[in-house]
Amino acid sequence: MEVARAALRARWPACEQLFYGHVGDSNLHVVVKAVNGPQPVEDIERLVYGLVRDWNGTVSAEHGIGVIKQPYLAYCRSEAEIATMHTLKHALDPRGILNPGKAGM
């Protein structure tokens, strides 16, 4: 949290930050308001998920990877692990009827 706070403040000095999580499973949720008006969401995500990668964390936990975090999955999973995820998804949902219209997993 301290490293993330410092990195966020270095980029957006007046940003507002909220960190909360689950002690039992080490989940940490991060909420950032960097500027007034439209938020630089992609820049914030790259910064935060880059720190997650640097600290050998994961980009998702109890709810799965989801659509928003999918571009950052390679920050914490190898190509072989991602391929295995695709294989499992296909094995469990060969007709693609679960969560239709969503890419890959």
Backbone as XML, in Angstrom:
<?xml version="1.0"?>
<chain id="A" units="angstrom">
  <residue number="1" name="MET">
    <atom name="N" x="0.814" y="-1.177" z="0.000"/>
    <atom name="CA" x="0.000" y="0.000" z="0.000"/>
    <atom name="C" x="0.867" y="1.253" z="0.000"/>
  </residue>
  <residue number="2" name="GLU">
    <atom name="N" x="1.893" y="1.270" z="0.804"/>
    <atom name="CA" x="2.751" y="2.452" z="0.879"/>
    <atom name="C" x="3.423" y="2.734" z="-0.453"/>
  </residue>
  <residue number="3" name="VAL">
    <atom name="N" x="3.884" y="1.693" z="-1.122"/>
    <atom name="CA" x="4.531" y="1.861" z="-2.426"/>
    <atom name="C" x="3.519" y="2.366" z="-3.452"/>
  </residue>
  <residue number="4" name="ALA">
    <atom name="N" x="2.322" y="1.806" z="-3.428"/>
    <atom name="CA" x="1.280" y="2.243" z="-4.352"/>
    <atom name="C" x="0.893" y="3.692" z="-4.088"/>
  </residue>
  <residue number="5" name="ARG">
    <atom name="N" x="0.708" y="4.038" z="-2.829"/>
    <atom name="CA" x="0.368" y="5.433" z="-2.480"/>
    <atom name="C" x="1.419" y="6.401" z="-3.024"/>
  </residue>
  <residue number="6" name="ALA">
    <atom name="N" x="2.687" y="6.076" z="-2.804"/>
    <atom name="CA" x="3.777" y="6.947" z="-3.256"/>
    <atom name="C" x="3.804" y="7.051" z="-4.782"/>
  </residue>
  <residue number="7" name="ALA">
    <atom name="N" x="3.630" y="5.938" z="-5.467"/>
    <atom name="CA" x="3.652" y="5.946" z="-6.936"/>
    <atom name="C" x="2.477" y="6.733" z="-7.503"/>
  </residue>
  <residue number="8" name="LEU">
    <atom name="N" x="1.306" y="6.548" z="-6.913"/>
    <atom name="CA" x="0.127" y="7.285" z="-7.372"/>
    <atom name="C" x="0.285" y="8.778" z="-7.116"/>
  </residue>
  <residue number="9" name="ARG">
    <atom name="N" x="0.778" y="9.144" z="-5.944"/>
    <atom name="CA" x="0.955" y="10.560" z="-5.614"/>
    <atom name="C" x="2.056" y="11.193" z="-6.464"/>
  </residue>
  <residue number="10" name="ALA">
    <atom name="N" x="3.072" y="10.416" z="-6.832"/>
    <atom name="CA" x="4.122" y="10.957" z="-7.701"/>
    <atom name="C" x="3.546" y="11.319" z="-9.070"/>
  </residue>
  <residue number="11" name="ARG">
    <atom name="N" x="2.603" y="10.508" z="-9.535"/>
    <atom name="CA" x="1.992" y="10.754" z="-10.856"/>
    <atom name="C" x="0.863" y="11.770" z="-10.780"/>
  </residue>
  <residue number="12" name="TRP">
    <atom name="N" x="0.020" y="11.675" z="-9.743"/>
    <atom name="CA" x="-1.131" y="12.567" z="-9.562"/>
    <atom name="C" x="-1.079" y="13.081" z="-8.119"/>
  </residue>
  <residue number="13" name="PRO">
    <atom name="N" x="-0.379" y="14.178" z="-7.871"/>
    <atom name="CA" x="-0.133" y="14.645" z="-6.502"/>
    <atom name="C" x="-1.387" y="14.837" z="-5.643"/>
  </residue>
  <residue number="14" name="ALA">
    <atom name="N" x="-2.479" y="15.228" z="-6.224"/>
    <atom name="CA" x="-3.684" y="15.485" z="-5.430"/>
    <atom name="C" x="-4.672" y="14.323" z="-5.456"/>
  </residue>
  <residue number="15" name="CYS">
    <atom name="N" x="-4.232" y="13.151" z="-5.879"/>
    <atom name="CA" x="-5.168" y="12.027" z="-6.029"/>
    <atom name="C" x="-5.708" y="11.568" z="-4.674"/>
  </residue>
  <residue number="16" name="GLU">
    <atom name="N" x="-6.924" y="11.067" z="-4.727"/>
    <atom name="CA" x="-7.544" y="10.468" z="-3.553"/>
    <atom name="C" x="-7.450" y="8.957" z="-3.713"/>
  </residue>
  <residue number="17" name="GLN">
    <atom name="N" x="-7.126" y="8.259" z="-2.629"/>
    <atom name="CA" x="-6.910" y="6.819" z="-2.682"/>
    <atom name="C" x="-7.633" y="6.142" z="-1.532"/>
  </residue>
  <residue number="18" name="LEU">
    <atom name="N" x="-8.151" y="4.977" z="-1.826"/>
    <atom name="CA" x="-8.779" y="4.160" z="-0.792"/>
    <atom name="C" x="-8.296" y="2.726" z="-0.993"/>
  </residue>
  <residue number="19" name="PHE">
    <atom name="N" x="-7.764" y="2.146" z="0.050"/>
    <atom name="CA" x="-7.312" y="0.758" z="0.040"/>
    <atom name="C" x="-8.114" y="0.001" z="1.077"/>
  </residue>
  <residue number="20" name="TYR">
    <atom name="N" x="-8.644" y="-1.136" z="0.694"/>
    <atom name="CA" x="-9.337" y="-1.996" z="1.650"/>
    <atom name="C" x="-9.212" y="-3.422" z="1.173"/>
  </residue>
  <residue number="21" name="GLY">
    <atom name="N" x="-9.458" y="-4.379" z="2.039"/>
    <atom name="CA" x="-9.289" y="-5.747" z="1.602"/>
    <atom name="C" x="-9.732" y="-6.761" z="2.616"/>
  </residue>
  <residue number="22" name="HIS">
    <atom name="N" x="-9.297" y="-7.999" z="2.371"/>
    <atom name="CA" x="-9.646" y="-9.152" z="3.184"/>
    <atom name="C" x="-8.354" y="-9.698" z="3.772"/>
  </residue>
  <residue number="23" name="VAL">
    <atom name="N" x="-8.211" y="-9.640" z="5.044"/>
    <atom name="CA" x="-6.990" y="-10.096" z="5.692"/>
    <atom name="C" x="-6.782" y="-11.590" z="5.463"/>
  </residue>
  <residue number="24" name="GLY">
    <atom name="N" x="-7.857" y="-12.374" z="5.526"/>
    <atom name="CA" x="-7.750" y="-13.830" z="5.433"/>
    <atom name="C" x="-7.171" y="-14.338" z="4.128"/>
  </residue>
  <residue number="25" name="ASP">
    <atom name="N" x="-7.478" y="-13.679" z="3.012"/>
    <atom name="CA" x="-6.969" y="-14.166" z="1.726"/>
    <atom name="C" x="-6.040" y="-13.170" z="1.048"/>
  </residue>
  <residue number="26" name="SER">
    <atom name="N" x="-5.639" y="-12.143" z="1.769"/>
    <atom name="CA" x="-4.672" y="-11.148" z="1.285"/>
    <atom name="C" x="-5.149" y="-10.359" z="0.073"/>
  </residue>
  <residue number="27" name="ASN">
    <atom name="N" x="-6.453" y="-10.246" z="-0.108"/>
    <atom name="CA" x="-6.978" y="-9.422" z="-1.194"/>
    <atom name="C" x="-6.868" y="-7.956" z="-0.823"/>
  </residue>
  <residue number="28" name="LEU">
    <atom name="N" x="-6.475" y="-7.150" z="-1.775"/>
    <atom name="CA" x="-6.412" y="-5.711" z="-1.578"/>
    <atom name="C" x="-7.157" y="-5.045" z="-2.728"/>
  </residue>
  <residue number="29" name="HIS">
    <atom name="N" x="-8.111" y="-4.220" z="-2.397"/>
    <atom name="CA" x="-8.866" y="-3.464" z="-3.393"/>
    <atom name="C" x="-8.354" y="-2.033" z="-3.362"/>
  </residue>
  <residue number="30" name="VAL">
    <atom name="N" x="-8.235" y="-1.421" z="-4.538"/>
    <atom name="CA" x="-7.692" y="-0.080" z="-4.651"/>
    <atom name="C" x="-8.690" y="0.785" z="-5.412"/>
  </residue>
  <residue number="31" name="VAL">
    <atom name="N" x="-9.025" y="1.929" z="-4.839"/>
    <atom name="CA" x="-9.892" y="2.899" z="-5.496"/>
    <atom name="C" x="-9.096" y="4.192" z="-5.597"/>
  </residue>
  <residue number="32" name="VAL">
    <atom name="N" x="-9.038" y="4.760" z="-6.802"/>
    <atom name="CA" x="-8.247" y="5.969" z="-7.009"/>
    <atom name="C" x="-9.070" y="6.989" z="-7.778"/>
  </residue>
  <residue number="33" name="LYS">
    <atom name="N" x="-9.071" y="8.206" z="-7.290"/>
    <atom name="CA" x="-9.602" y="9.341" z="-8.039"/>
    <atom name="C" x="-8.418" y="10.266" z="-8.252"/>
  </residue>
  <residue number="34" name="ALA">
    <atom name="N" x="-7.921" y="10.306" z="-9.474"/>
    <atom name="CA" x="-6.678" y="11.011" z="-9.760"/>
    <atom name="C" x="-6.878" y="12.502" z="-9.984"/>
  </residue>
  <residue number="35" name="VAL">
    <atom name="N" x="-7.916" y="12.860" z="-10.693"/>
    <atom name="CA" x="-8.124" y="14.252" z="-11.091"/>
    <atom name="C" x="-9.612" y="14.553" z="-11.089"/>
  </residue>
  <residue number="36" name="ASN">
    <atom name="N" x="-9.956" y="15.830" z="-11.159"/>
    <atom name="CA" x="-11.353" y="16.207" z="-11.353"/>
    <atom name="C" x="-11.717" y="15.956" z="-12.810"/>
  </residue>
  <residue number="37" name="GLY">
    <atom name="N" x="-12.931" y="15.538" z="-13.053"/>
    <atom name="CA" x="-13.366" y="15.261" z="-14.421"/>
    <atom name="C" x="-13.056" y="13.828" z="-14.804"/>
  </residue>
  <residue number="38" name="PRO">
    <atom name="N" x="-12.948" y="13.582" z="-16.099"/>
    <atom name="CA" x="-12.688" y="12.212" z="-16.571"/>
    <atom name="C" x="-11.385" y="11.663" z="-15.987"/>
  </residue>
  <residue number="39" name="GLN">
    <atom name="N" x="-11.460" y="10.437" z="-15.528"/>
    <atom name="CA" x="-10.317" y="9.794" z="-14.886"/>
    <atom name="C" x="-9.402" y="9.133" z="-15.921"/>
  </residue>
  <residue number="40" name="PRO">
    <atom name="N" x="-8.099" y="9.166" z="-15.709"/>
    <atom name="CA" x="-7.158" y="8.466" z="-16.577"/>
    <atom name="C" x="-7.109" y="6.977" z="-16.206"/>
  </residue>
  <residue number="41" name="VAL">
    <atom name="N" x="-8.217" y="6.295" z="-16.432"/>
    <atom name="CA" x="-8.403" y="4.926" z="-15.946"/>
    <atom name="C" x="-7.289" y="3.992" z="-16.428"/>
  </residue>
  <residue number="42" name="GLU">
    <atom name="N" x="-6.982" y="4.018" z="-17.714"/>
    <atom name="CA" x="-5.960" y="3.097" z="-18.231"/>
    <atom name="C" x="-4.592" y="3.381" z="-17.618"/>
  </residue>
  <residue number="43" name="ASP">
    <atom name="N" x="-4.268" y="4.643" z="-17.421"/>
    <atom name="CA" x="-2.983" y="4.987" z="-16.798"/>
    <atom name="C" x="-2.935" y="4.500" z="-15.347"/>
  </residue>
  <residue number="44" name="ILE">
    <atom name="N" x="-4.039" y="4.669" z="-14.628"/>
    <atom name="CA" x="-4.109" y="4.202" z="-13.250"/>
    <atom name="C" x="-3.967" y="2.683" z="-13.206"/>
  </residue>
  <residue number="45" name="GLU">
    <atom name="N" x="-4.700" y="1.985" z="-14.077"/>
    <atom name="CA" x="-4.620" y="0.514" z="-14.099"/>
    <atom name="C" x="-3.213" y="0.047" z="-14.419"/>
  </residue>
  <residue number="46" name="ARG">
    <atom name="N" x="-2.574" y="0.657" z="-15.414"/>
    <atom name="CA" x="-1.204" y="0.255" z="-15.758"/>
    <atom name="C" x="-0.264" y="0.452" z="-14.570"/>
  </residue>
  <residue number="47" name="LEU">
    <atom name="N" x="-0.415" y="1.559" z="-13.870"/>
    <atom name="CA" x="0.448" y="1.814" z="-12.726"/>
    <atom name="C" x="0.193" y="0.795" z="-11.613"/>
  </residue>
  <residue number="48" name="VAL">
    <atom name="N" x="-1.055" y="0.628" z="-11.228"/>
    <atom name="CA" x="-1.390" y="-0.272" z="-10.110"/>
    <atom name="C" x="-1.057" y="-1.720" z="-10.465"/>
  </residue>
  <residue number="49" name="TYR">
    <atom name="N" x="-1.482" y="-2.190" z="-11.645"/>
    <atom name="CA" x="-1.212" y="-3.588" z="-12.004"/>
    <atom name="C" x="0.272" y="-3.820" z="-12.272"/>
  </residue>
  <residue number="50" name="GLY">
    <atom name="N" x="0.995" y="-2.778" z="-12.679"/>
    <atom name="CA" x="2.444" y="-2.896" z="-12.798"/>
    <atom name="C" x="3.087" y="-3.149" z="-11.442"/>
  </residue>
  <residue number="51" name="LEU">
    <atom name="N" x="2.582" y="-2.475" z="-10.415"/>
    <atom name="CA" x="3.080" y="-2.730" z="-9.060"/>
    <atom name="C" x="2.728" y="-4.141" z="-8.604"/>
  </residue>
  <residue number="52" name="VAL">
    <atom name="N" x="1.522" y="-4.585" z="-8.933"/>
    <atom name="CA" x="1.115" y="-5.956" z="-8.591"/>
    <atom name="C" x="2.098" y="-6.949" z="-9.223"/>
  </residue>
  <residue number="53" name="ARG">
    <atom name="N" x="2.420" y="-6.721" z="-10.488"/>
    <atom name="CA" x="3.386" y="-7.586" z="-11.187"/>
    <atom name="C" x="4.737" y="-7.537" z="-10.487"/>
  </residue>
  <residue number="54" name="ASP">
    <atom name="N" x="5.209" y="-6.328" z="-10.173"/>
    <atom name="CA" x="6.523" y="-6.174" z="-9.552"/>
    <atom name="C" x="6.609" y="-6.864" z="-8.194"/>
  </residue>
  <residue number="55" name="TRP">
    <atom name="N" x="5.489" y="-6.956" z="-7.482"/>
    <atom name="CA" x="5.450" y="-7.579" z="-6.160"/>
    <atom name="C" x="5.015" y="-9.047" z="-6.236"/>
  </residue>
  <residue number="56" name="ASN">
    <atom name="N" x="4.945" y="-9.600" z="-7.461"/>
    <atom name="CA" x="4.548" y="-10.995" z="-7.684"/>
    <atom name="C" x="3.150" y="-11.298" z="-7.155"/>
  </residue>
  <residue number="57" name="GLY">
    <atom name="N" x="2.260" y="-10.334" z="-7.285"/>
    <atom name="CA" x="0.873" y="-10.538" z="-6.886"/>
    <atom name="C" x="0.041" y="-11.042" z="-8.049"/>
  </residue>
  <residue number="58" name="THR">
    <atom name="N" x="-1.252" y="-11.068" z="-7.850"/>
    <atom name="CA" x="-2.169" y="-11.450" z="-8.916"/>
    <atom name="C" x="-3.163" y="-10.323" z="-9.142"/>
  </residue>
  <residue number="59" name="VAL">
    <atom name="N" x="-3.709" y="-10.258" z="-10.342"/>
    <atom name="CA" x="-4.603" y="-9.159" z="-10.692"/>
    <atom name="C" x="-6.045" y="-9.441" z="-10.314"/>
  </residue>
  <residue number="60" name="SER">
    <atom name="N" x="-6.337" y="-10.619" z="-9.861"/>
    <atom name="CA" x="-7.706" y="-10.941" z="-9.477"/>
    <atom name="C" x="-7.705" y="-12.116" z="-8.528"/>
  </residue>
  <residue number="61" name="ALA">
    <atom name="N" x="-8.826" y="-12.251" z="-7.817"/>
    <atom name="CA" x="-8.885" y="-13.337" z="-6.847"/>
    <atom name="C" x="-10.270" y="-13.951" z="-6.811"/>
  </residue>
  <residue number="62" name="GLU">
    <atom name="N" x="-11.067" y="-13.616" z="-5.806"/>
    <atom name="CA" x="-12.288" y="-14.369" z="-5.538"/>
    <atom name="C" x="-13.327" y="-14.343" z="-6.641"/>
  </residue>
  <residue number="63" name="HIS">
    <atom name="N" x="-13.308" y="-13.343" z="-7.503"/>
    <atom name="CA" x="-14.333" y="-13.268" z="-8.552"/>
    <atom name="C" x="-13.811" y="-13.639" z="-9.930"/>
  </residue>
  <residue number="64" name="GLY">
    <atom name="N" x="-12.601" y="-14.120" z="-10.025"/>
    <atom name="CA" x="-12.051" y="-14.471" z="-11.326"/>
    <atom name="C" x="-11.411" y="-13.281" z="-12.004"/>
  </residue>
  <residue number="65" name="ILE">
    <atom name="N" x="-11.013" y="-13.468" z="-13.246"/>
    <atom name="CA" x="-10.274" y="-12.428" z="-13.952"/>
    <atom name="C" x="-11.185" y="-11.340" z="-14.498"/>
  </residue>
  <residue number="66" name="GLY">
    <atom name="N" x="-12.348" y="-11.690" z="-14.996"/>
    <atom name="CA" x="-13.252" y="-10.686" z="-15.532"/>
    <atom name="C" x="-12.767" y="-10.102" z="-16.850"/>
  </residue>
  <residue number="67" name="VAL">
    <atom name="N" x="-13.528" y="-9.199" z="-17.394"/>
    <atom name="CA" x="-13.226" y="-8.585" z="-18.689"/>
    <atom name="C" x="-12.243" y="-7.427" z="-18.529"/>
  </residue>
  <residue number="68" name="ILE">
    <atom name="N" x="-12.432" y="-6.626" z="-17.495"/>
    <atom name="CA" x="-11.613" y="-5.434" z="-17.317"/>
    <atom name="C" x="-10.157" y="-5.777" z="-17.033"/>
  </residue>
  <residue number="69" name="LYS">
    <atom name="N" x="-9.928" y="-6.811" z="-16.256"/>
    <atom name="CA" x="-8.567" y="-7.155" z="-15.858"/>
    <atom name="C" x="-7.878" y="-8.108" z="-16.835"/>
  </residue>
  <residue number="70" name="GLN">
    <atom name="N" x="-8.590" y="-8.618" z="-17.811"/>
    <atom name="CA" x="-8.008" y="-9.593" z="-18.726"/>
    <atom name="C" x="-6.724" y="-9.103" z="-19.419"/>
  </residue>
  <residue number="71" name="PRO">
    <atom name="N" x="-6.638" y="-7.815" z="-19.804"/>
    <atom name="CA" x="-5.385" y="-7.376" z="-20.432"/>
    <atom name="C" x="-4.163" y="-7.474" z="-19.514"/>
  </residue>
  <residue number="72" name="TYR">
    <atom name="N" x="-4.402" y="-7.555" z="-18.214"/>
    <atom name="CA" x="-3.300" y="-7.595" z="-17.249"/>
    <atom name="C" x="-3.021" y="-9.005" z="-16.728"/>
  </residue>
  <residue number="73" name="LEU">
    <atom name="N" x="-3.719" y="-9.998" z="-17.229"/>
    <atom name="CA" x="-3.540" y="-11.368" z="-16.757"/>
    <atom name="C" x="-2.109" y="-11.851" z="-16.964"/>
  </residue>
  <residue number="74" name="ALA">
    <atom name="N" x="-1.496" y="-11.449" z="-18.061"/>
    <atom name="CA" x="-0.118" y="-11.879" z="-18.338"/>
    <atom name="C" x="0.888" y="-11.275" z="-17.359"/>
  </residue>
  <residue number="75" name="TYR">
    <atom name="N" x="0.472" y="-10.308" z="-16.550"/>
    <atom name="CA" x="1.348" y="-9.748" z="-15.520"/>
    <atom name="C" x="1.616" y="-10.772" z="-14.424"/>
  </residue>
  <residue number="76" name="CYS">
    <atom name="N" x="0.708" y="-11.755" z="-14.276"/>
    <atom name="CA" x="0.862" y="-12.697" z="-13.169"/>
    <atom name="C" x="0.711" y="-14.160" z="-13.588"/>
  </residue>
  <residue number="77" name="ARG">
    <atom name="N" x="0.438" y="-14.412" z="-14.847"/>
    <atom name="CA" x="0.295" y="-15.787" z="-15.337"/>
    <atom name="C" x="1.121" y="-15.970" z="-16.606"/>
  </residue>
  <residue number="78" name="SER">
    <atom name="N" x="1.724" y="-17.134" z="-16.735"/>
    <atom name="CA" x="2.540" y="-17.431" z="-17.918"/>
    <atom name="C" x="1.639" y="-17.778" z="-19.106"/>
  </residue>
  <residue number="79" name="GLU">
    <atom name="N" x="2.225" y="-17.814" z="-20.284"/>
    <atom name="CA" x="1.467" y="-18.213" z="-21.472"/>
    <atom name="C" x="0.892" y="-19.621" z="-21.296"/>
  </residue>
  <residue number="80" name="ALA">
    <atom name="N" x="1.662" y="-20.523" z="-20.691"/>
    <atom name="CA" x="1.194" y="-21.898" z="-20.468"/>
    <atom name="C" x="0.002" y="-21.917" z="-19.506"/>
  </residue>
  <residue number="81" name="GLU">
    <atom name="N" x="0.047" y="-21.107" z="-18.461"/>
    <atom name="CA" x="-1.071" y="-21.046" z="-17.516"/>
    <atom name="C" x="-2.328" y="-20.491" z="-18.188"/>
  </residue>
  <residue number="82" name="ILE">
    <atom name="N" x="-2.159" y="-19.465" z="-19.005"/>
    <atom name="CA" x="-3.301" y="-18.880" z="-19.705"/>
    <atom name="C" x="-3.876" y="-19.883" z="-20.697"/>
  </residue>
  <residue number="83" name="ALA">
    <atom name="N" x="-3.013" y="-20.614" z="-21.389"/>
    <atom name="CA" x="-3.484" y="-21.654" z="-22.314"/>
    <atom name="C" x="-4.265" y="-22.724" z="-21.559"/>
  </residue>
  <residue number="84" name="THR">
    <atom name="N" x="-3.805" y="-23.091" z="-20.385"/>
    <atom name="CA" x="-4.524" y="-24.073" z="-19.557"/>
    <atom name="C" x="-5.896" y="-23.541" z="-19.163"/>
  </residue>
  <residue number="85" name="MET">
    <atom name="N" x="-5.975" y="-22.268" z="-18.824"/>
    <atom name="CA" x="-7.265" y="-21.658" z="-18.494"/>
    <atom name="C" x="-8.237" y="-21.743" z="-19.676"/>
  </residue>
  <residue number="86" name="HIS">
    <atom name="N" x="-7.730" y="-21.458" z="-20.871"/>
    <atom name="CA" x="-8.571" y="-21.559" z="-22.067"/>
    <atom name="C" x="-9.029" y="-23.001" z="-22.287"/>
  </residue>
  <residue number="87" name="THR">
    <atom name="N" x="-8.120" y="-23.960" z="-22.069"/>
    <atom name="CA" x="-8.460" y="-25.372" z="-22.234"/>
    <atom name="C" x="-9.546" y="-25.784" z="-21.244"/>
  </residue>
  <residue number="88" name="LEU">
    <atom name="N" x="-9.409" y="-25.362" z="-19.989"/>
    <atom name="CA" x="-10.420" y="-25.677" z="-18.977"/>
    <atom name="C" x="-11.761" y="-25.037" z="-19.310"/>
  </residue>
  <residue number="89" name="LYS">
    <atom name="N" x="-11.728" y="-23.792" z="-19.744"/>
    <atom name="CA" x="-12.968" y="-23.108" z="-20.120"/>
    <atom name="C" x="-13.667" y="-23.879" z="-21.232"/>
  </residue>
  <residue number="90" name="HIS">
    <atom name="N" x="-12.922" y="-24.287" z="-22.238"/>
    <atom name="CA" x="-13.515" y="-25.034" z="-23.356"/>
    <atom name="C" x="-14.029" y="-26.392" z="-22.890"/>
  </residue>
  <residue number="91" name="ALA">
    <atom name="N" x="-13.307" y="-27.047" z="-21.999"/>
    <atom name="CA" x="-13.747" y="-28.352" z="-21.507"/>
    <atom name="C" x="-15.041" y="-28.235" z="-20.705"/>
  </residue>
  <residue number="92" name="LEU">
    <atom name="N" x="-15.182" y="-27.169" z="-19.931"/>
    <atom name="CA" x="-16.368" y="-26.985" z="-19.099"/>
    <atom name="C" x="-17.532" y="-26.343" z="-19.855"/>
  </residue>
  <residue number="93" name="ASP">
    <atom name="N" x="-17.231" y="-25.666" z="-20.941"/>
    <atom name="CA" x="-18.257" y="-24.945" z="-21.706"/>
    <atom name="C" x="-17.978" y="-25.064" z="-23.201"/>
  </residue>
  <residue number="94" name="PRO">
    <atom name="N" x="-18.040" y="-26.292" z="-23.741"/>
    <atom name="CA" x="-17.646" y="-26.502" z="-25.138"/>
    <atom name="C" x="-18.509" y="-25.741" z="-26.149"/>
  </residue>
  <residue number="95" name="ARG">
    <atom name="N" x="-19.742" y="-25.437" z="-25.794"/>
    <atom name="CA" x="-20.615" y="-24.706" z="-26.729"/>
    <atom name="C" x="-20.596" y="-23.196" z="-26.487"/>
  </residue>
  <residue number="96" name="GLY">
    <atom name="N" x="-19.835" y="-22.745" z="-25.517"/>
    <atom name="CA" x="-19.717" y="-21.322" z="-25.263"/>
    <atom name="C" x="-21.011" y="-20.662" z="-24.797"/>
  </residue>
  <residue number="97" name="ILE">
    <atom name="N" x="-21.797" y="-21.399" z="-24.007"/>
    <atom name="CA" x="-23.094" y="-20.852" z="-23.575"/>
    <atom name="C" x="-23.021" y="-20.166" z="-22.202"/>
  </residue>
  <residue number="98" name="LEU">
    <atom name="N" x="-21.936" y="-20.387" z="-21.481"/>
    <atom name="CA" x="-21.775" y="-19.713" z="-20.195"/>
    <atom name="C" x="-21.099" y="-18.371" z="-20.426"/>
  </residue>
  <residue number="99" name="ASN">
    <atom name="N" x="-21.717" y="-17.324" z="-20.003"/>
    <atom name="CA" x="-21.169" y="-15.983" z="-20.186"/>
    <atom name="C" x="-20.944" y="-15.685" z="-21.670"/>
  </residue>
  <residue number="100" name="PRO">
    <atom name="N" x="-21.994" y="-15.839" z="-22.505"/>
    <atom name="CA" x="-21.820" y="-15.659" z="-23.958"/>
    <atom name="C" x="-21.378" y="-14.248" z="-24.313"/>
  </residue>
  <residue number="101" name="GLY">
    <atom name="N" x="-20.608" y="-14.168" z="-25.362"/>
    <atom name="CA" x="-20.126" y="-12.883" z="-25.835"/>
    <atom name="C" x="-18.879" y="-12.388" z="-25.151"/>
  </residue>
  <residue number="102" name="LYS">
    <atom name="N" x="-18.387" y="-13.117" z="-24.177"/>
    <atom name="CA" x="-17.171" y="-12.720" z="-23.473"/>
    <atom name="C" x="-15.996" y="-13.475" z="-24.100"/>
  </residue>
  <residue number="103" name="ALA">
    <atom name="N" x="-14.894" y="-12.808" z="-24.180"/>
    <atom name="CA" x="-13.716" y="-13.391" z="-24.826"/>
    <atom name="C" x="-13.077" y="-14.463" z="-23.952"/>
  </residue>
  <residue number="104" name="GLY">
    <atom name="N" x="-12.630" y="-15.505" z="-24.599"/>
    <atom name="CA" x="-11.750" y="-16.513" z="-23.991"/>
    <atom name="C" x="-12.260" y="-17.190" z="-22.761"/>
  </residue>
  <residue number="105" name="MET">
    <atom name="N" x="-12.041" y="-16.595" z="-21.637"/>
    <atom name="CA" x="-12.323" y="-17.259" z="-20.365"/>
    <atom name="C" x="-13.594" y="-16.724" z="-19.828"/>
  </residue>
</chain>
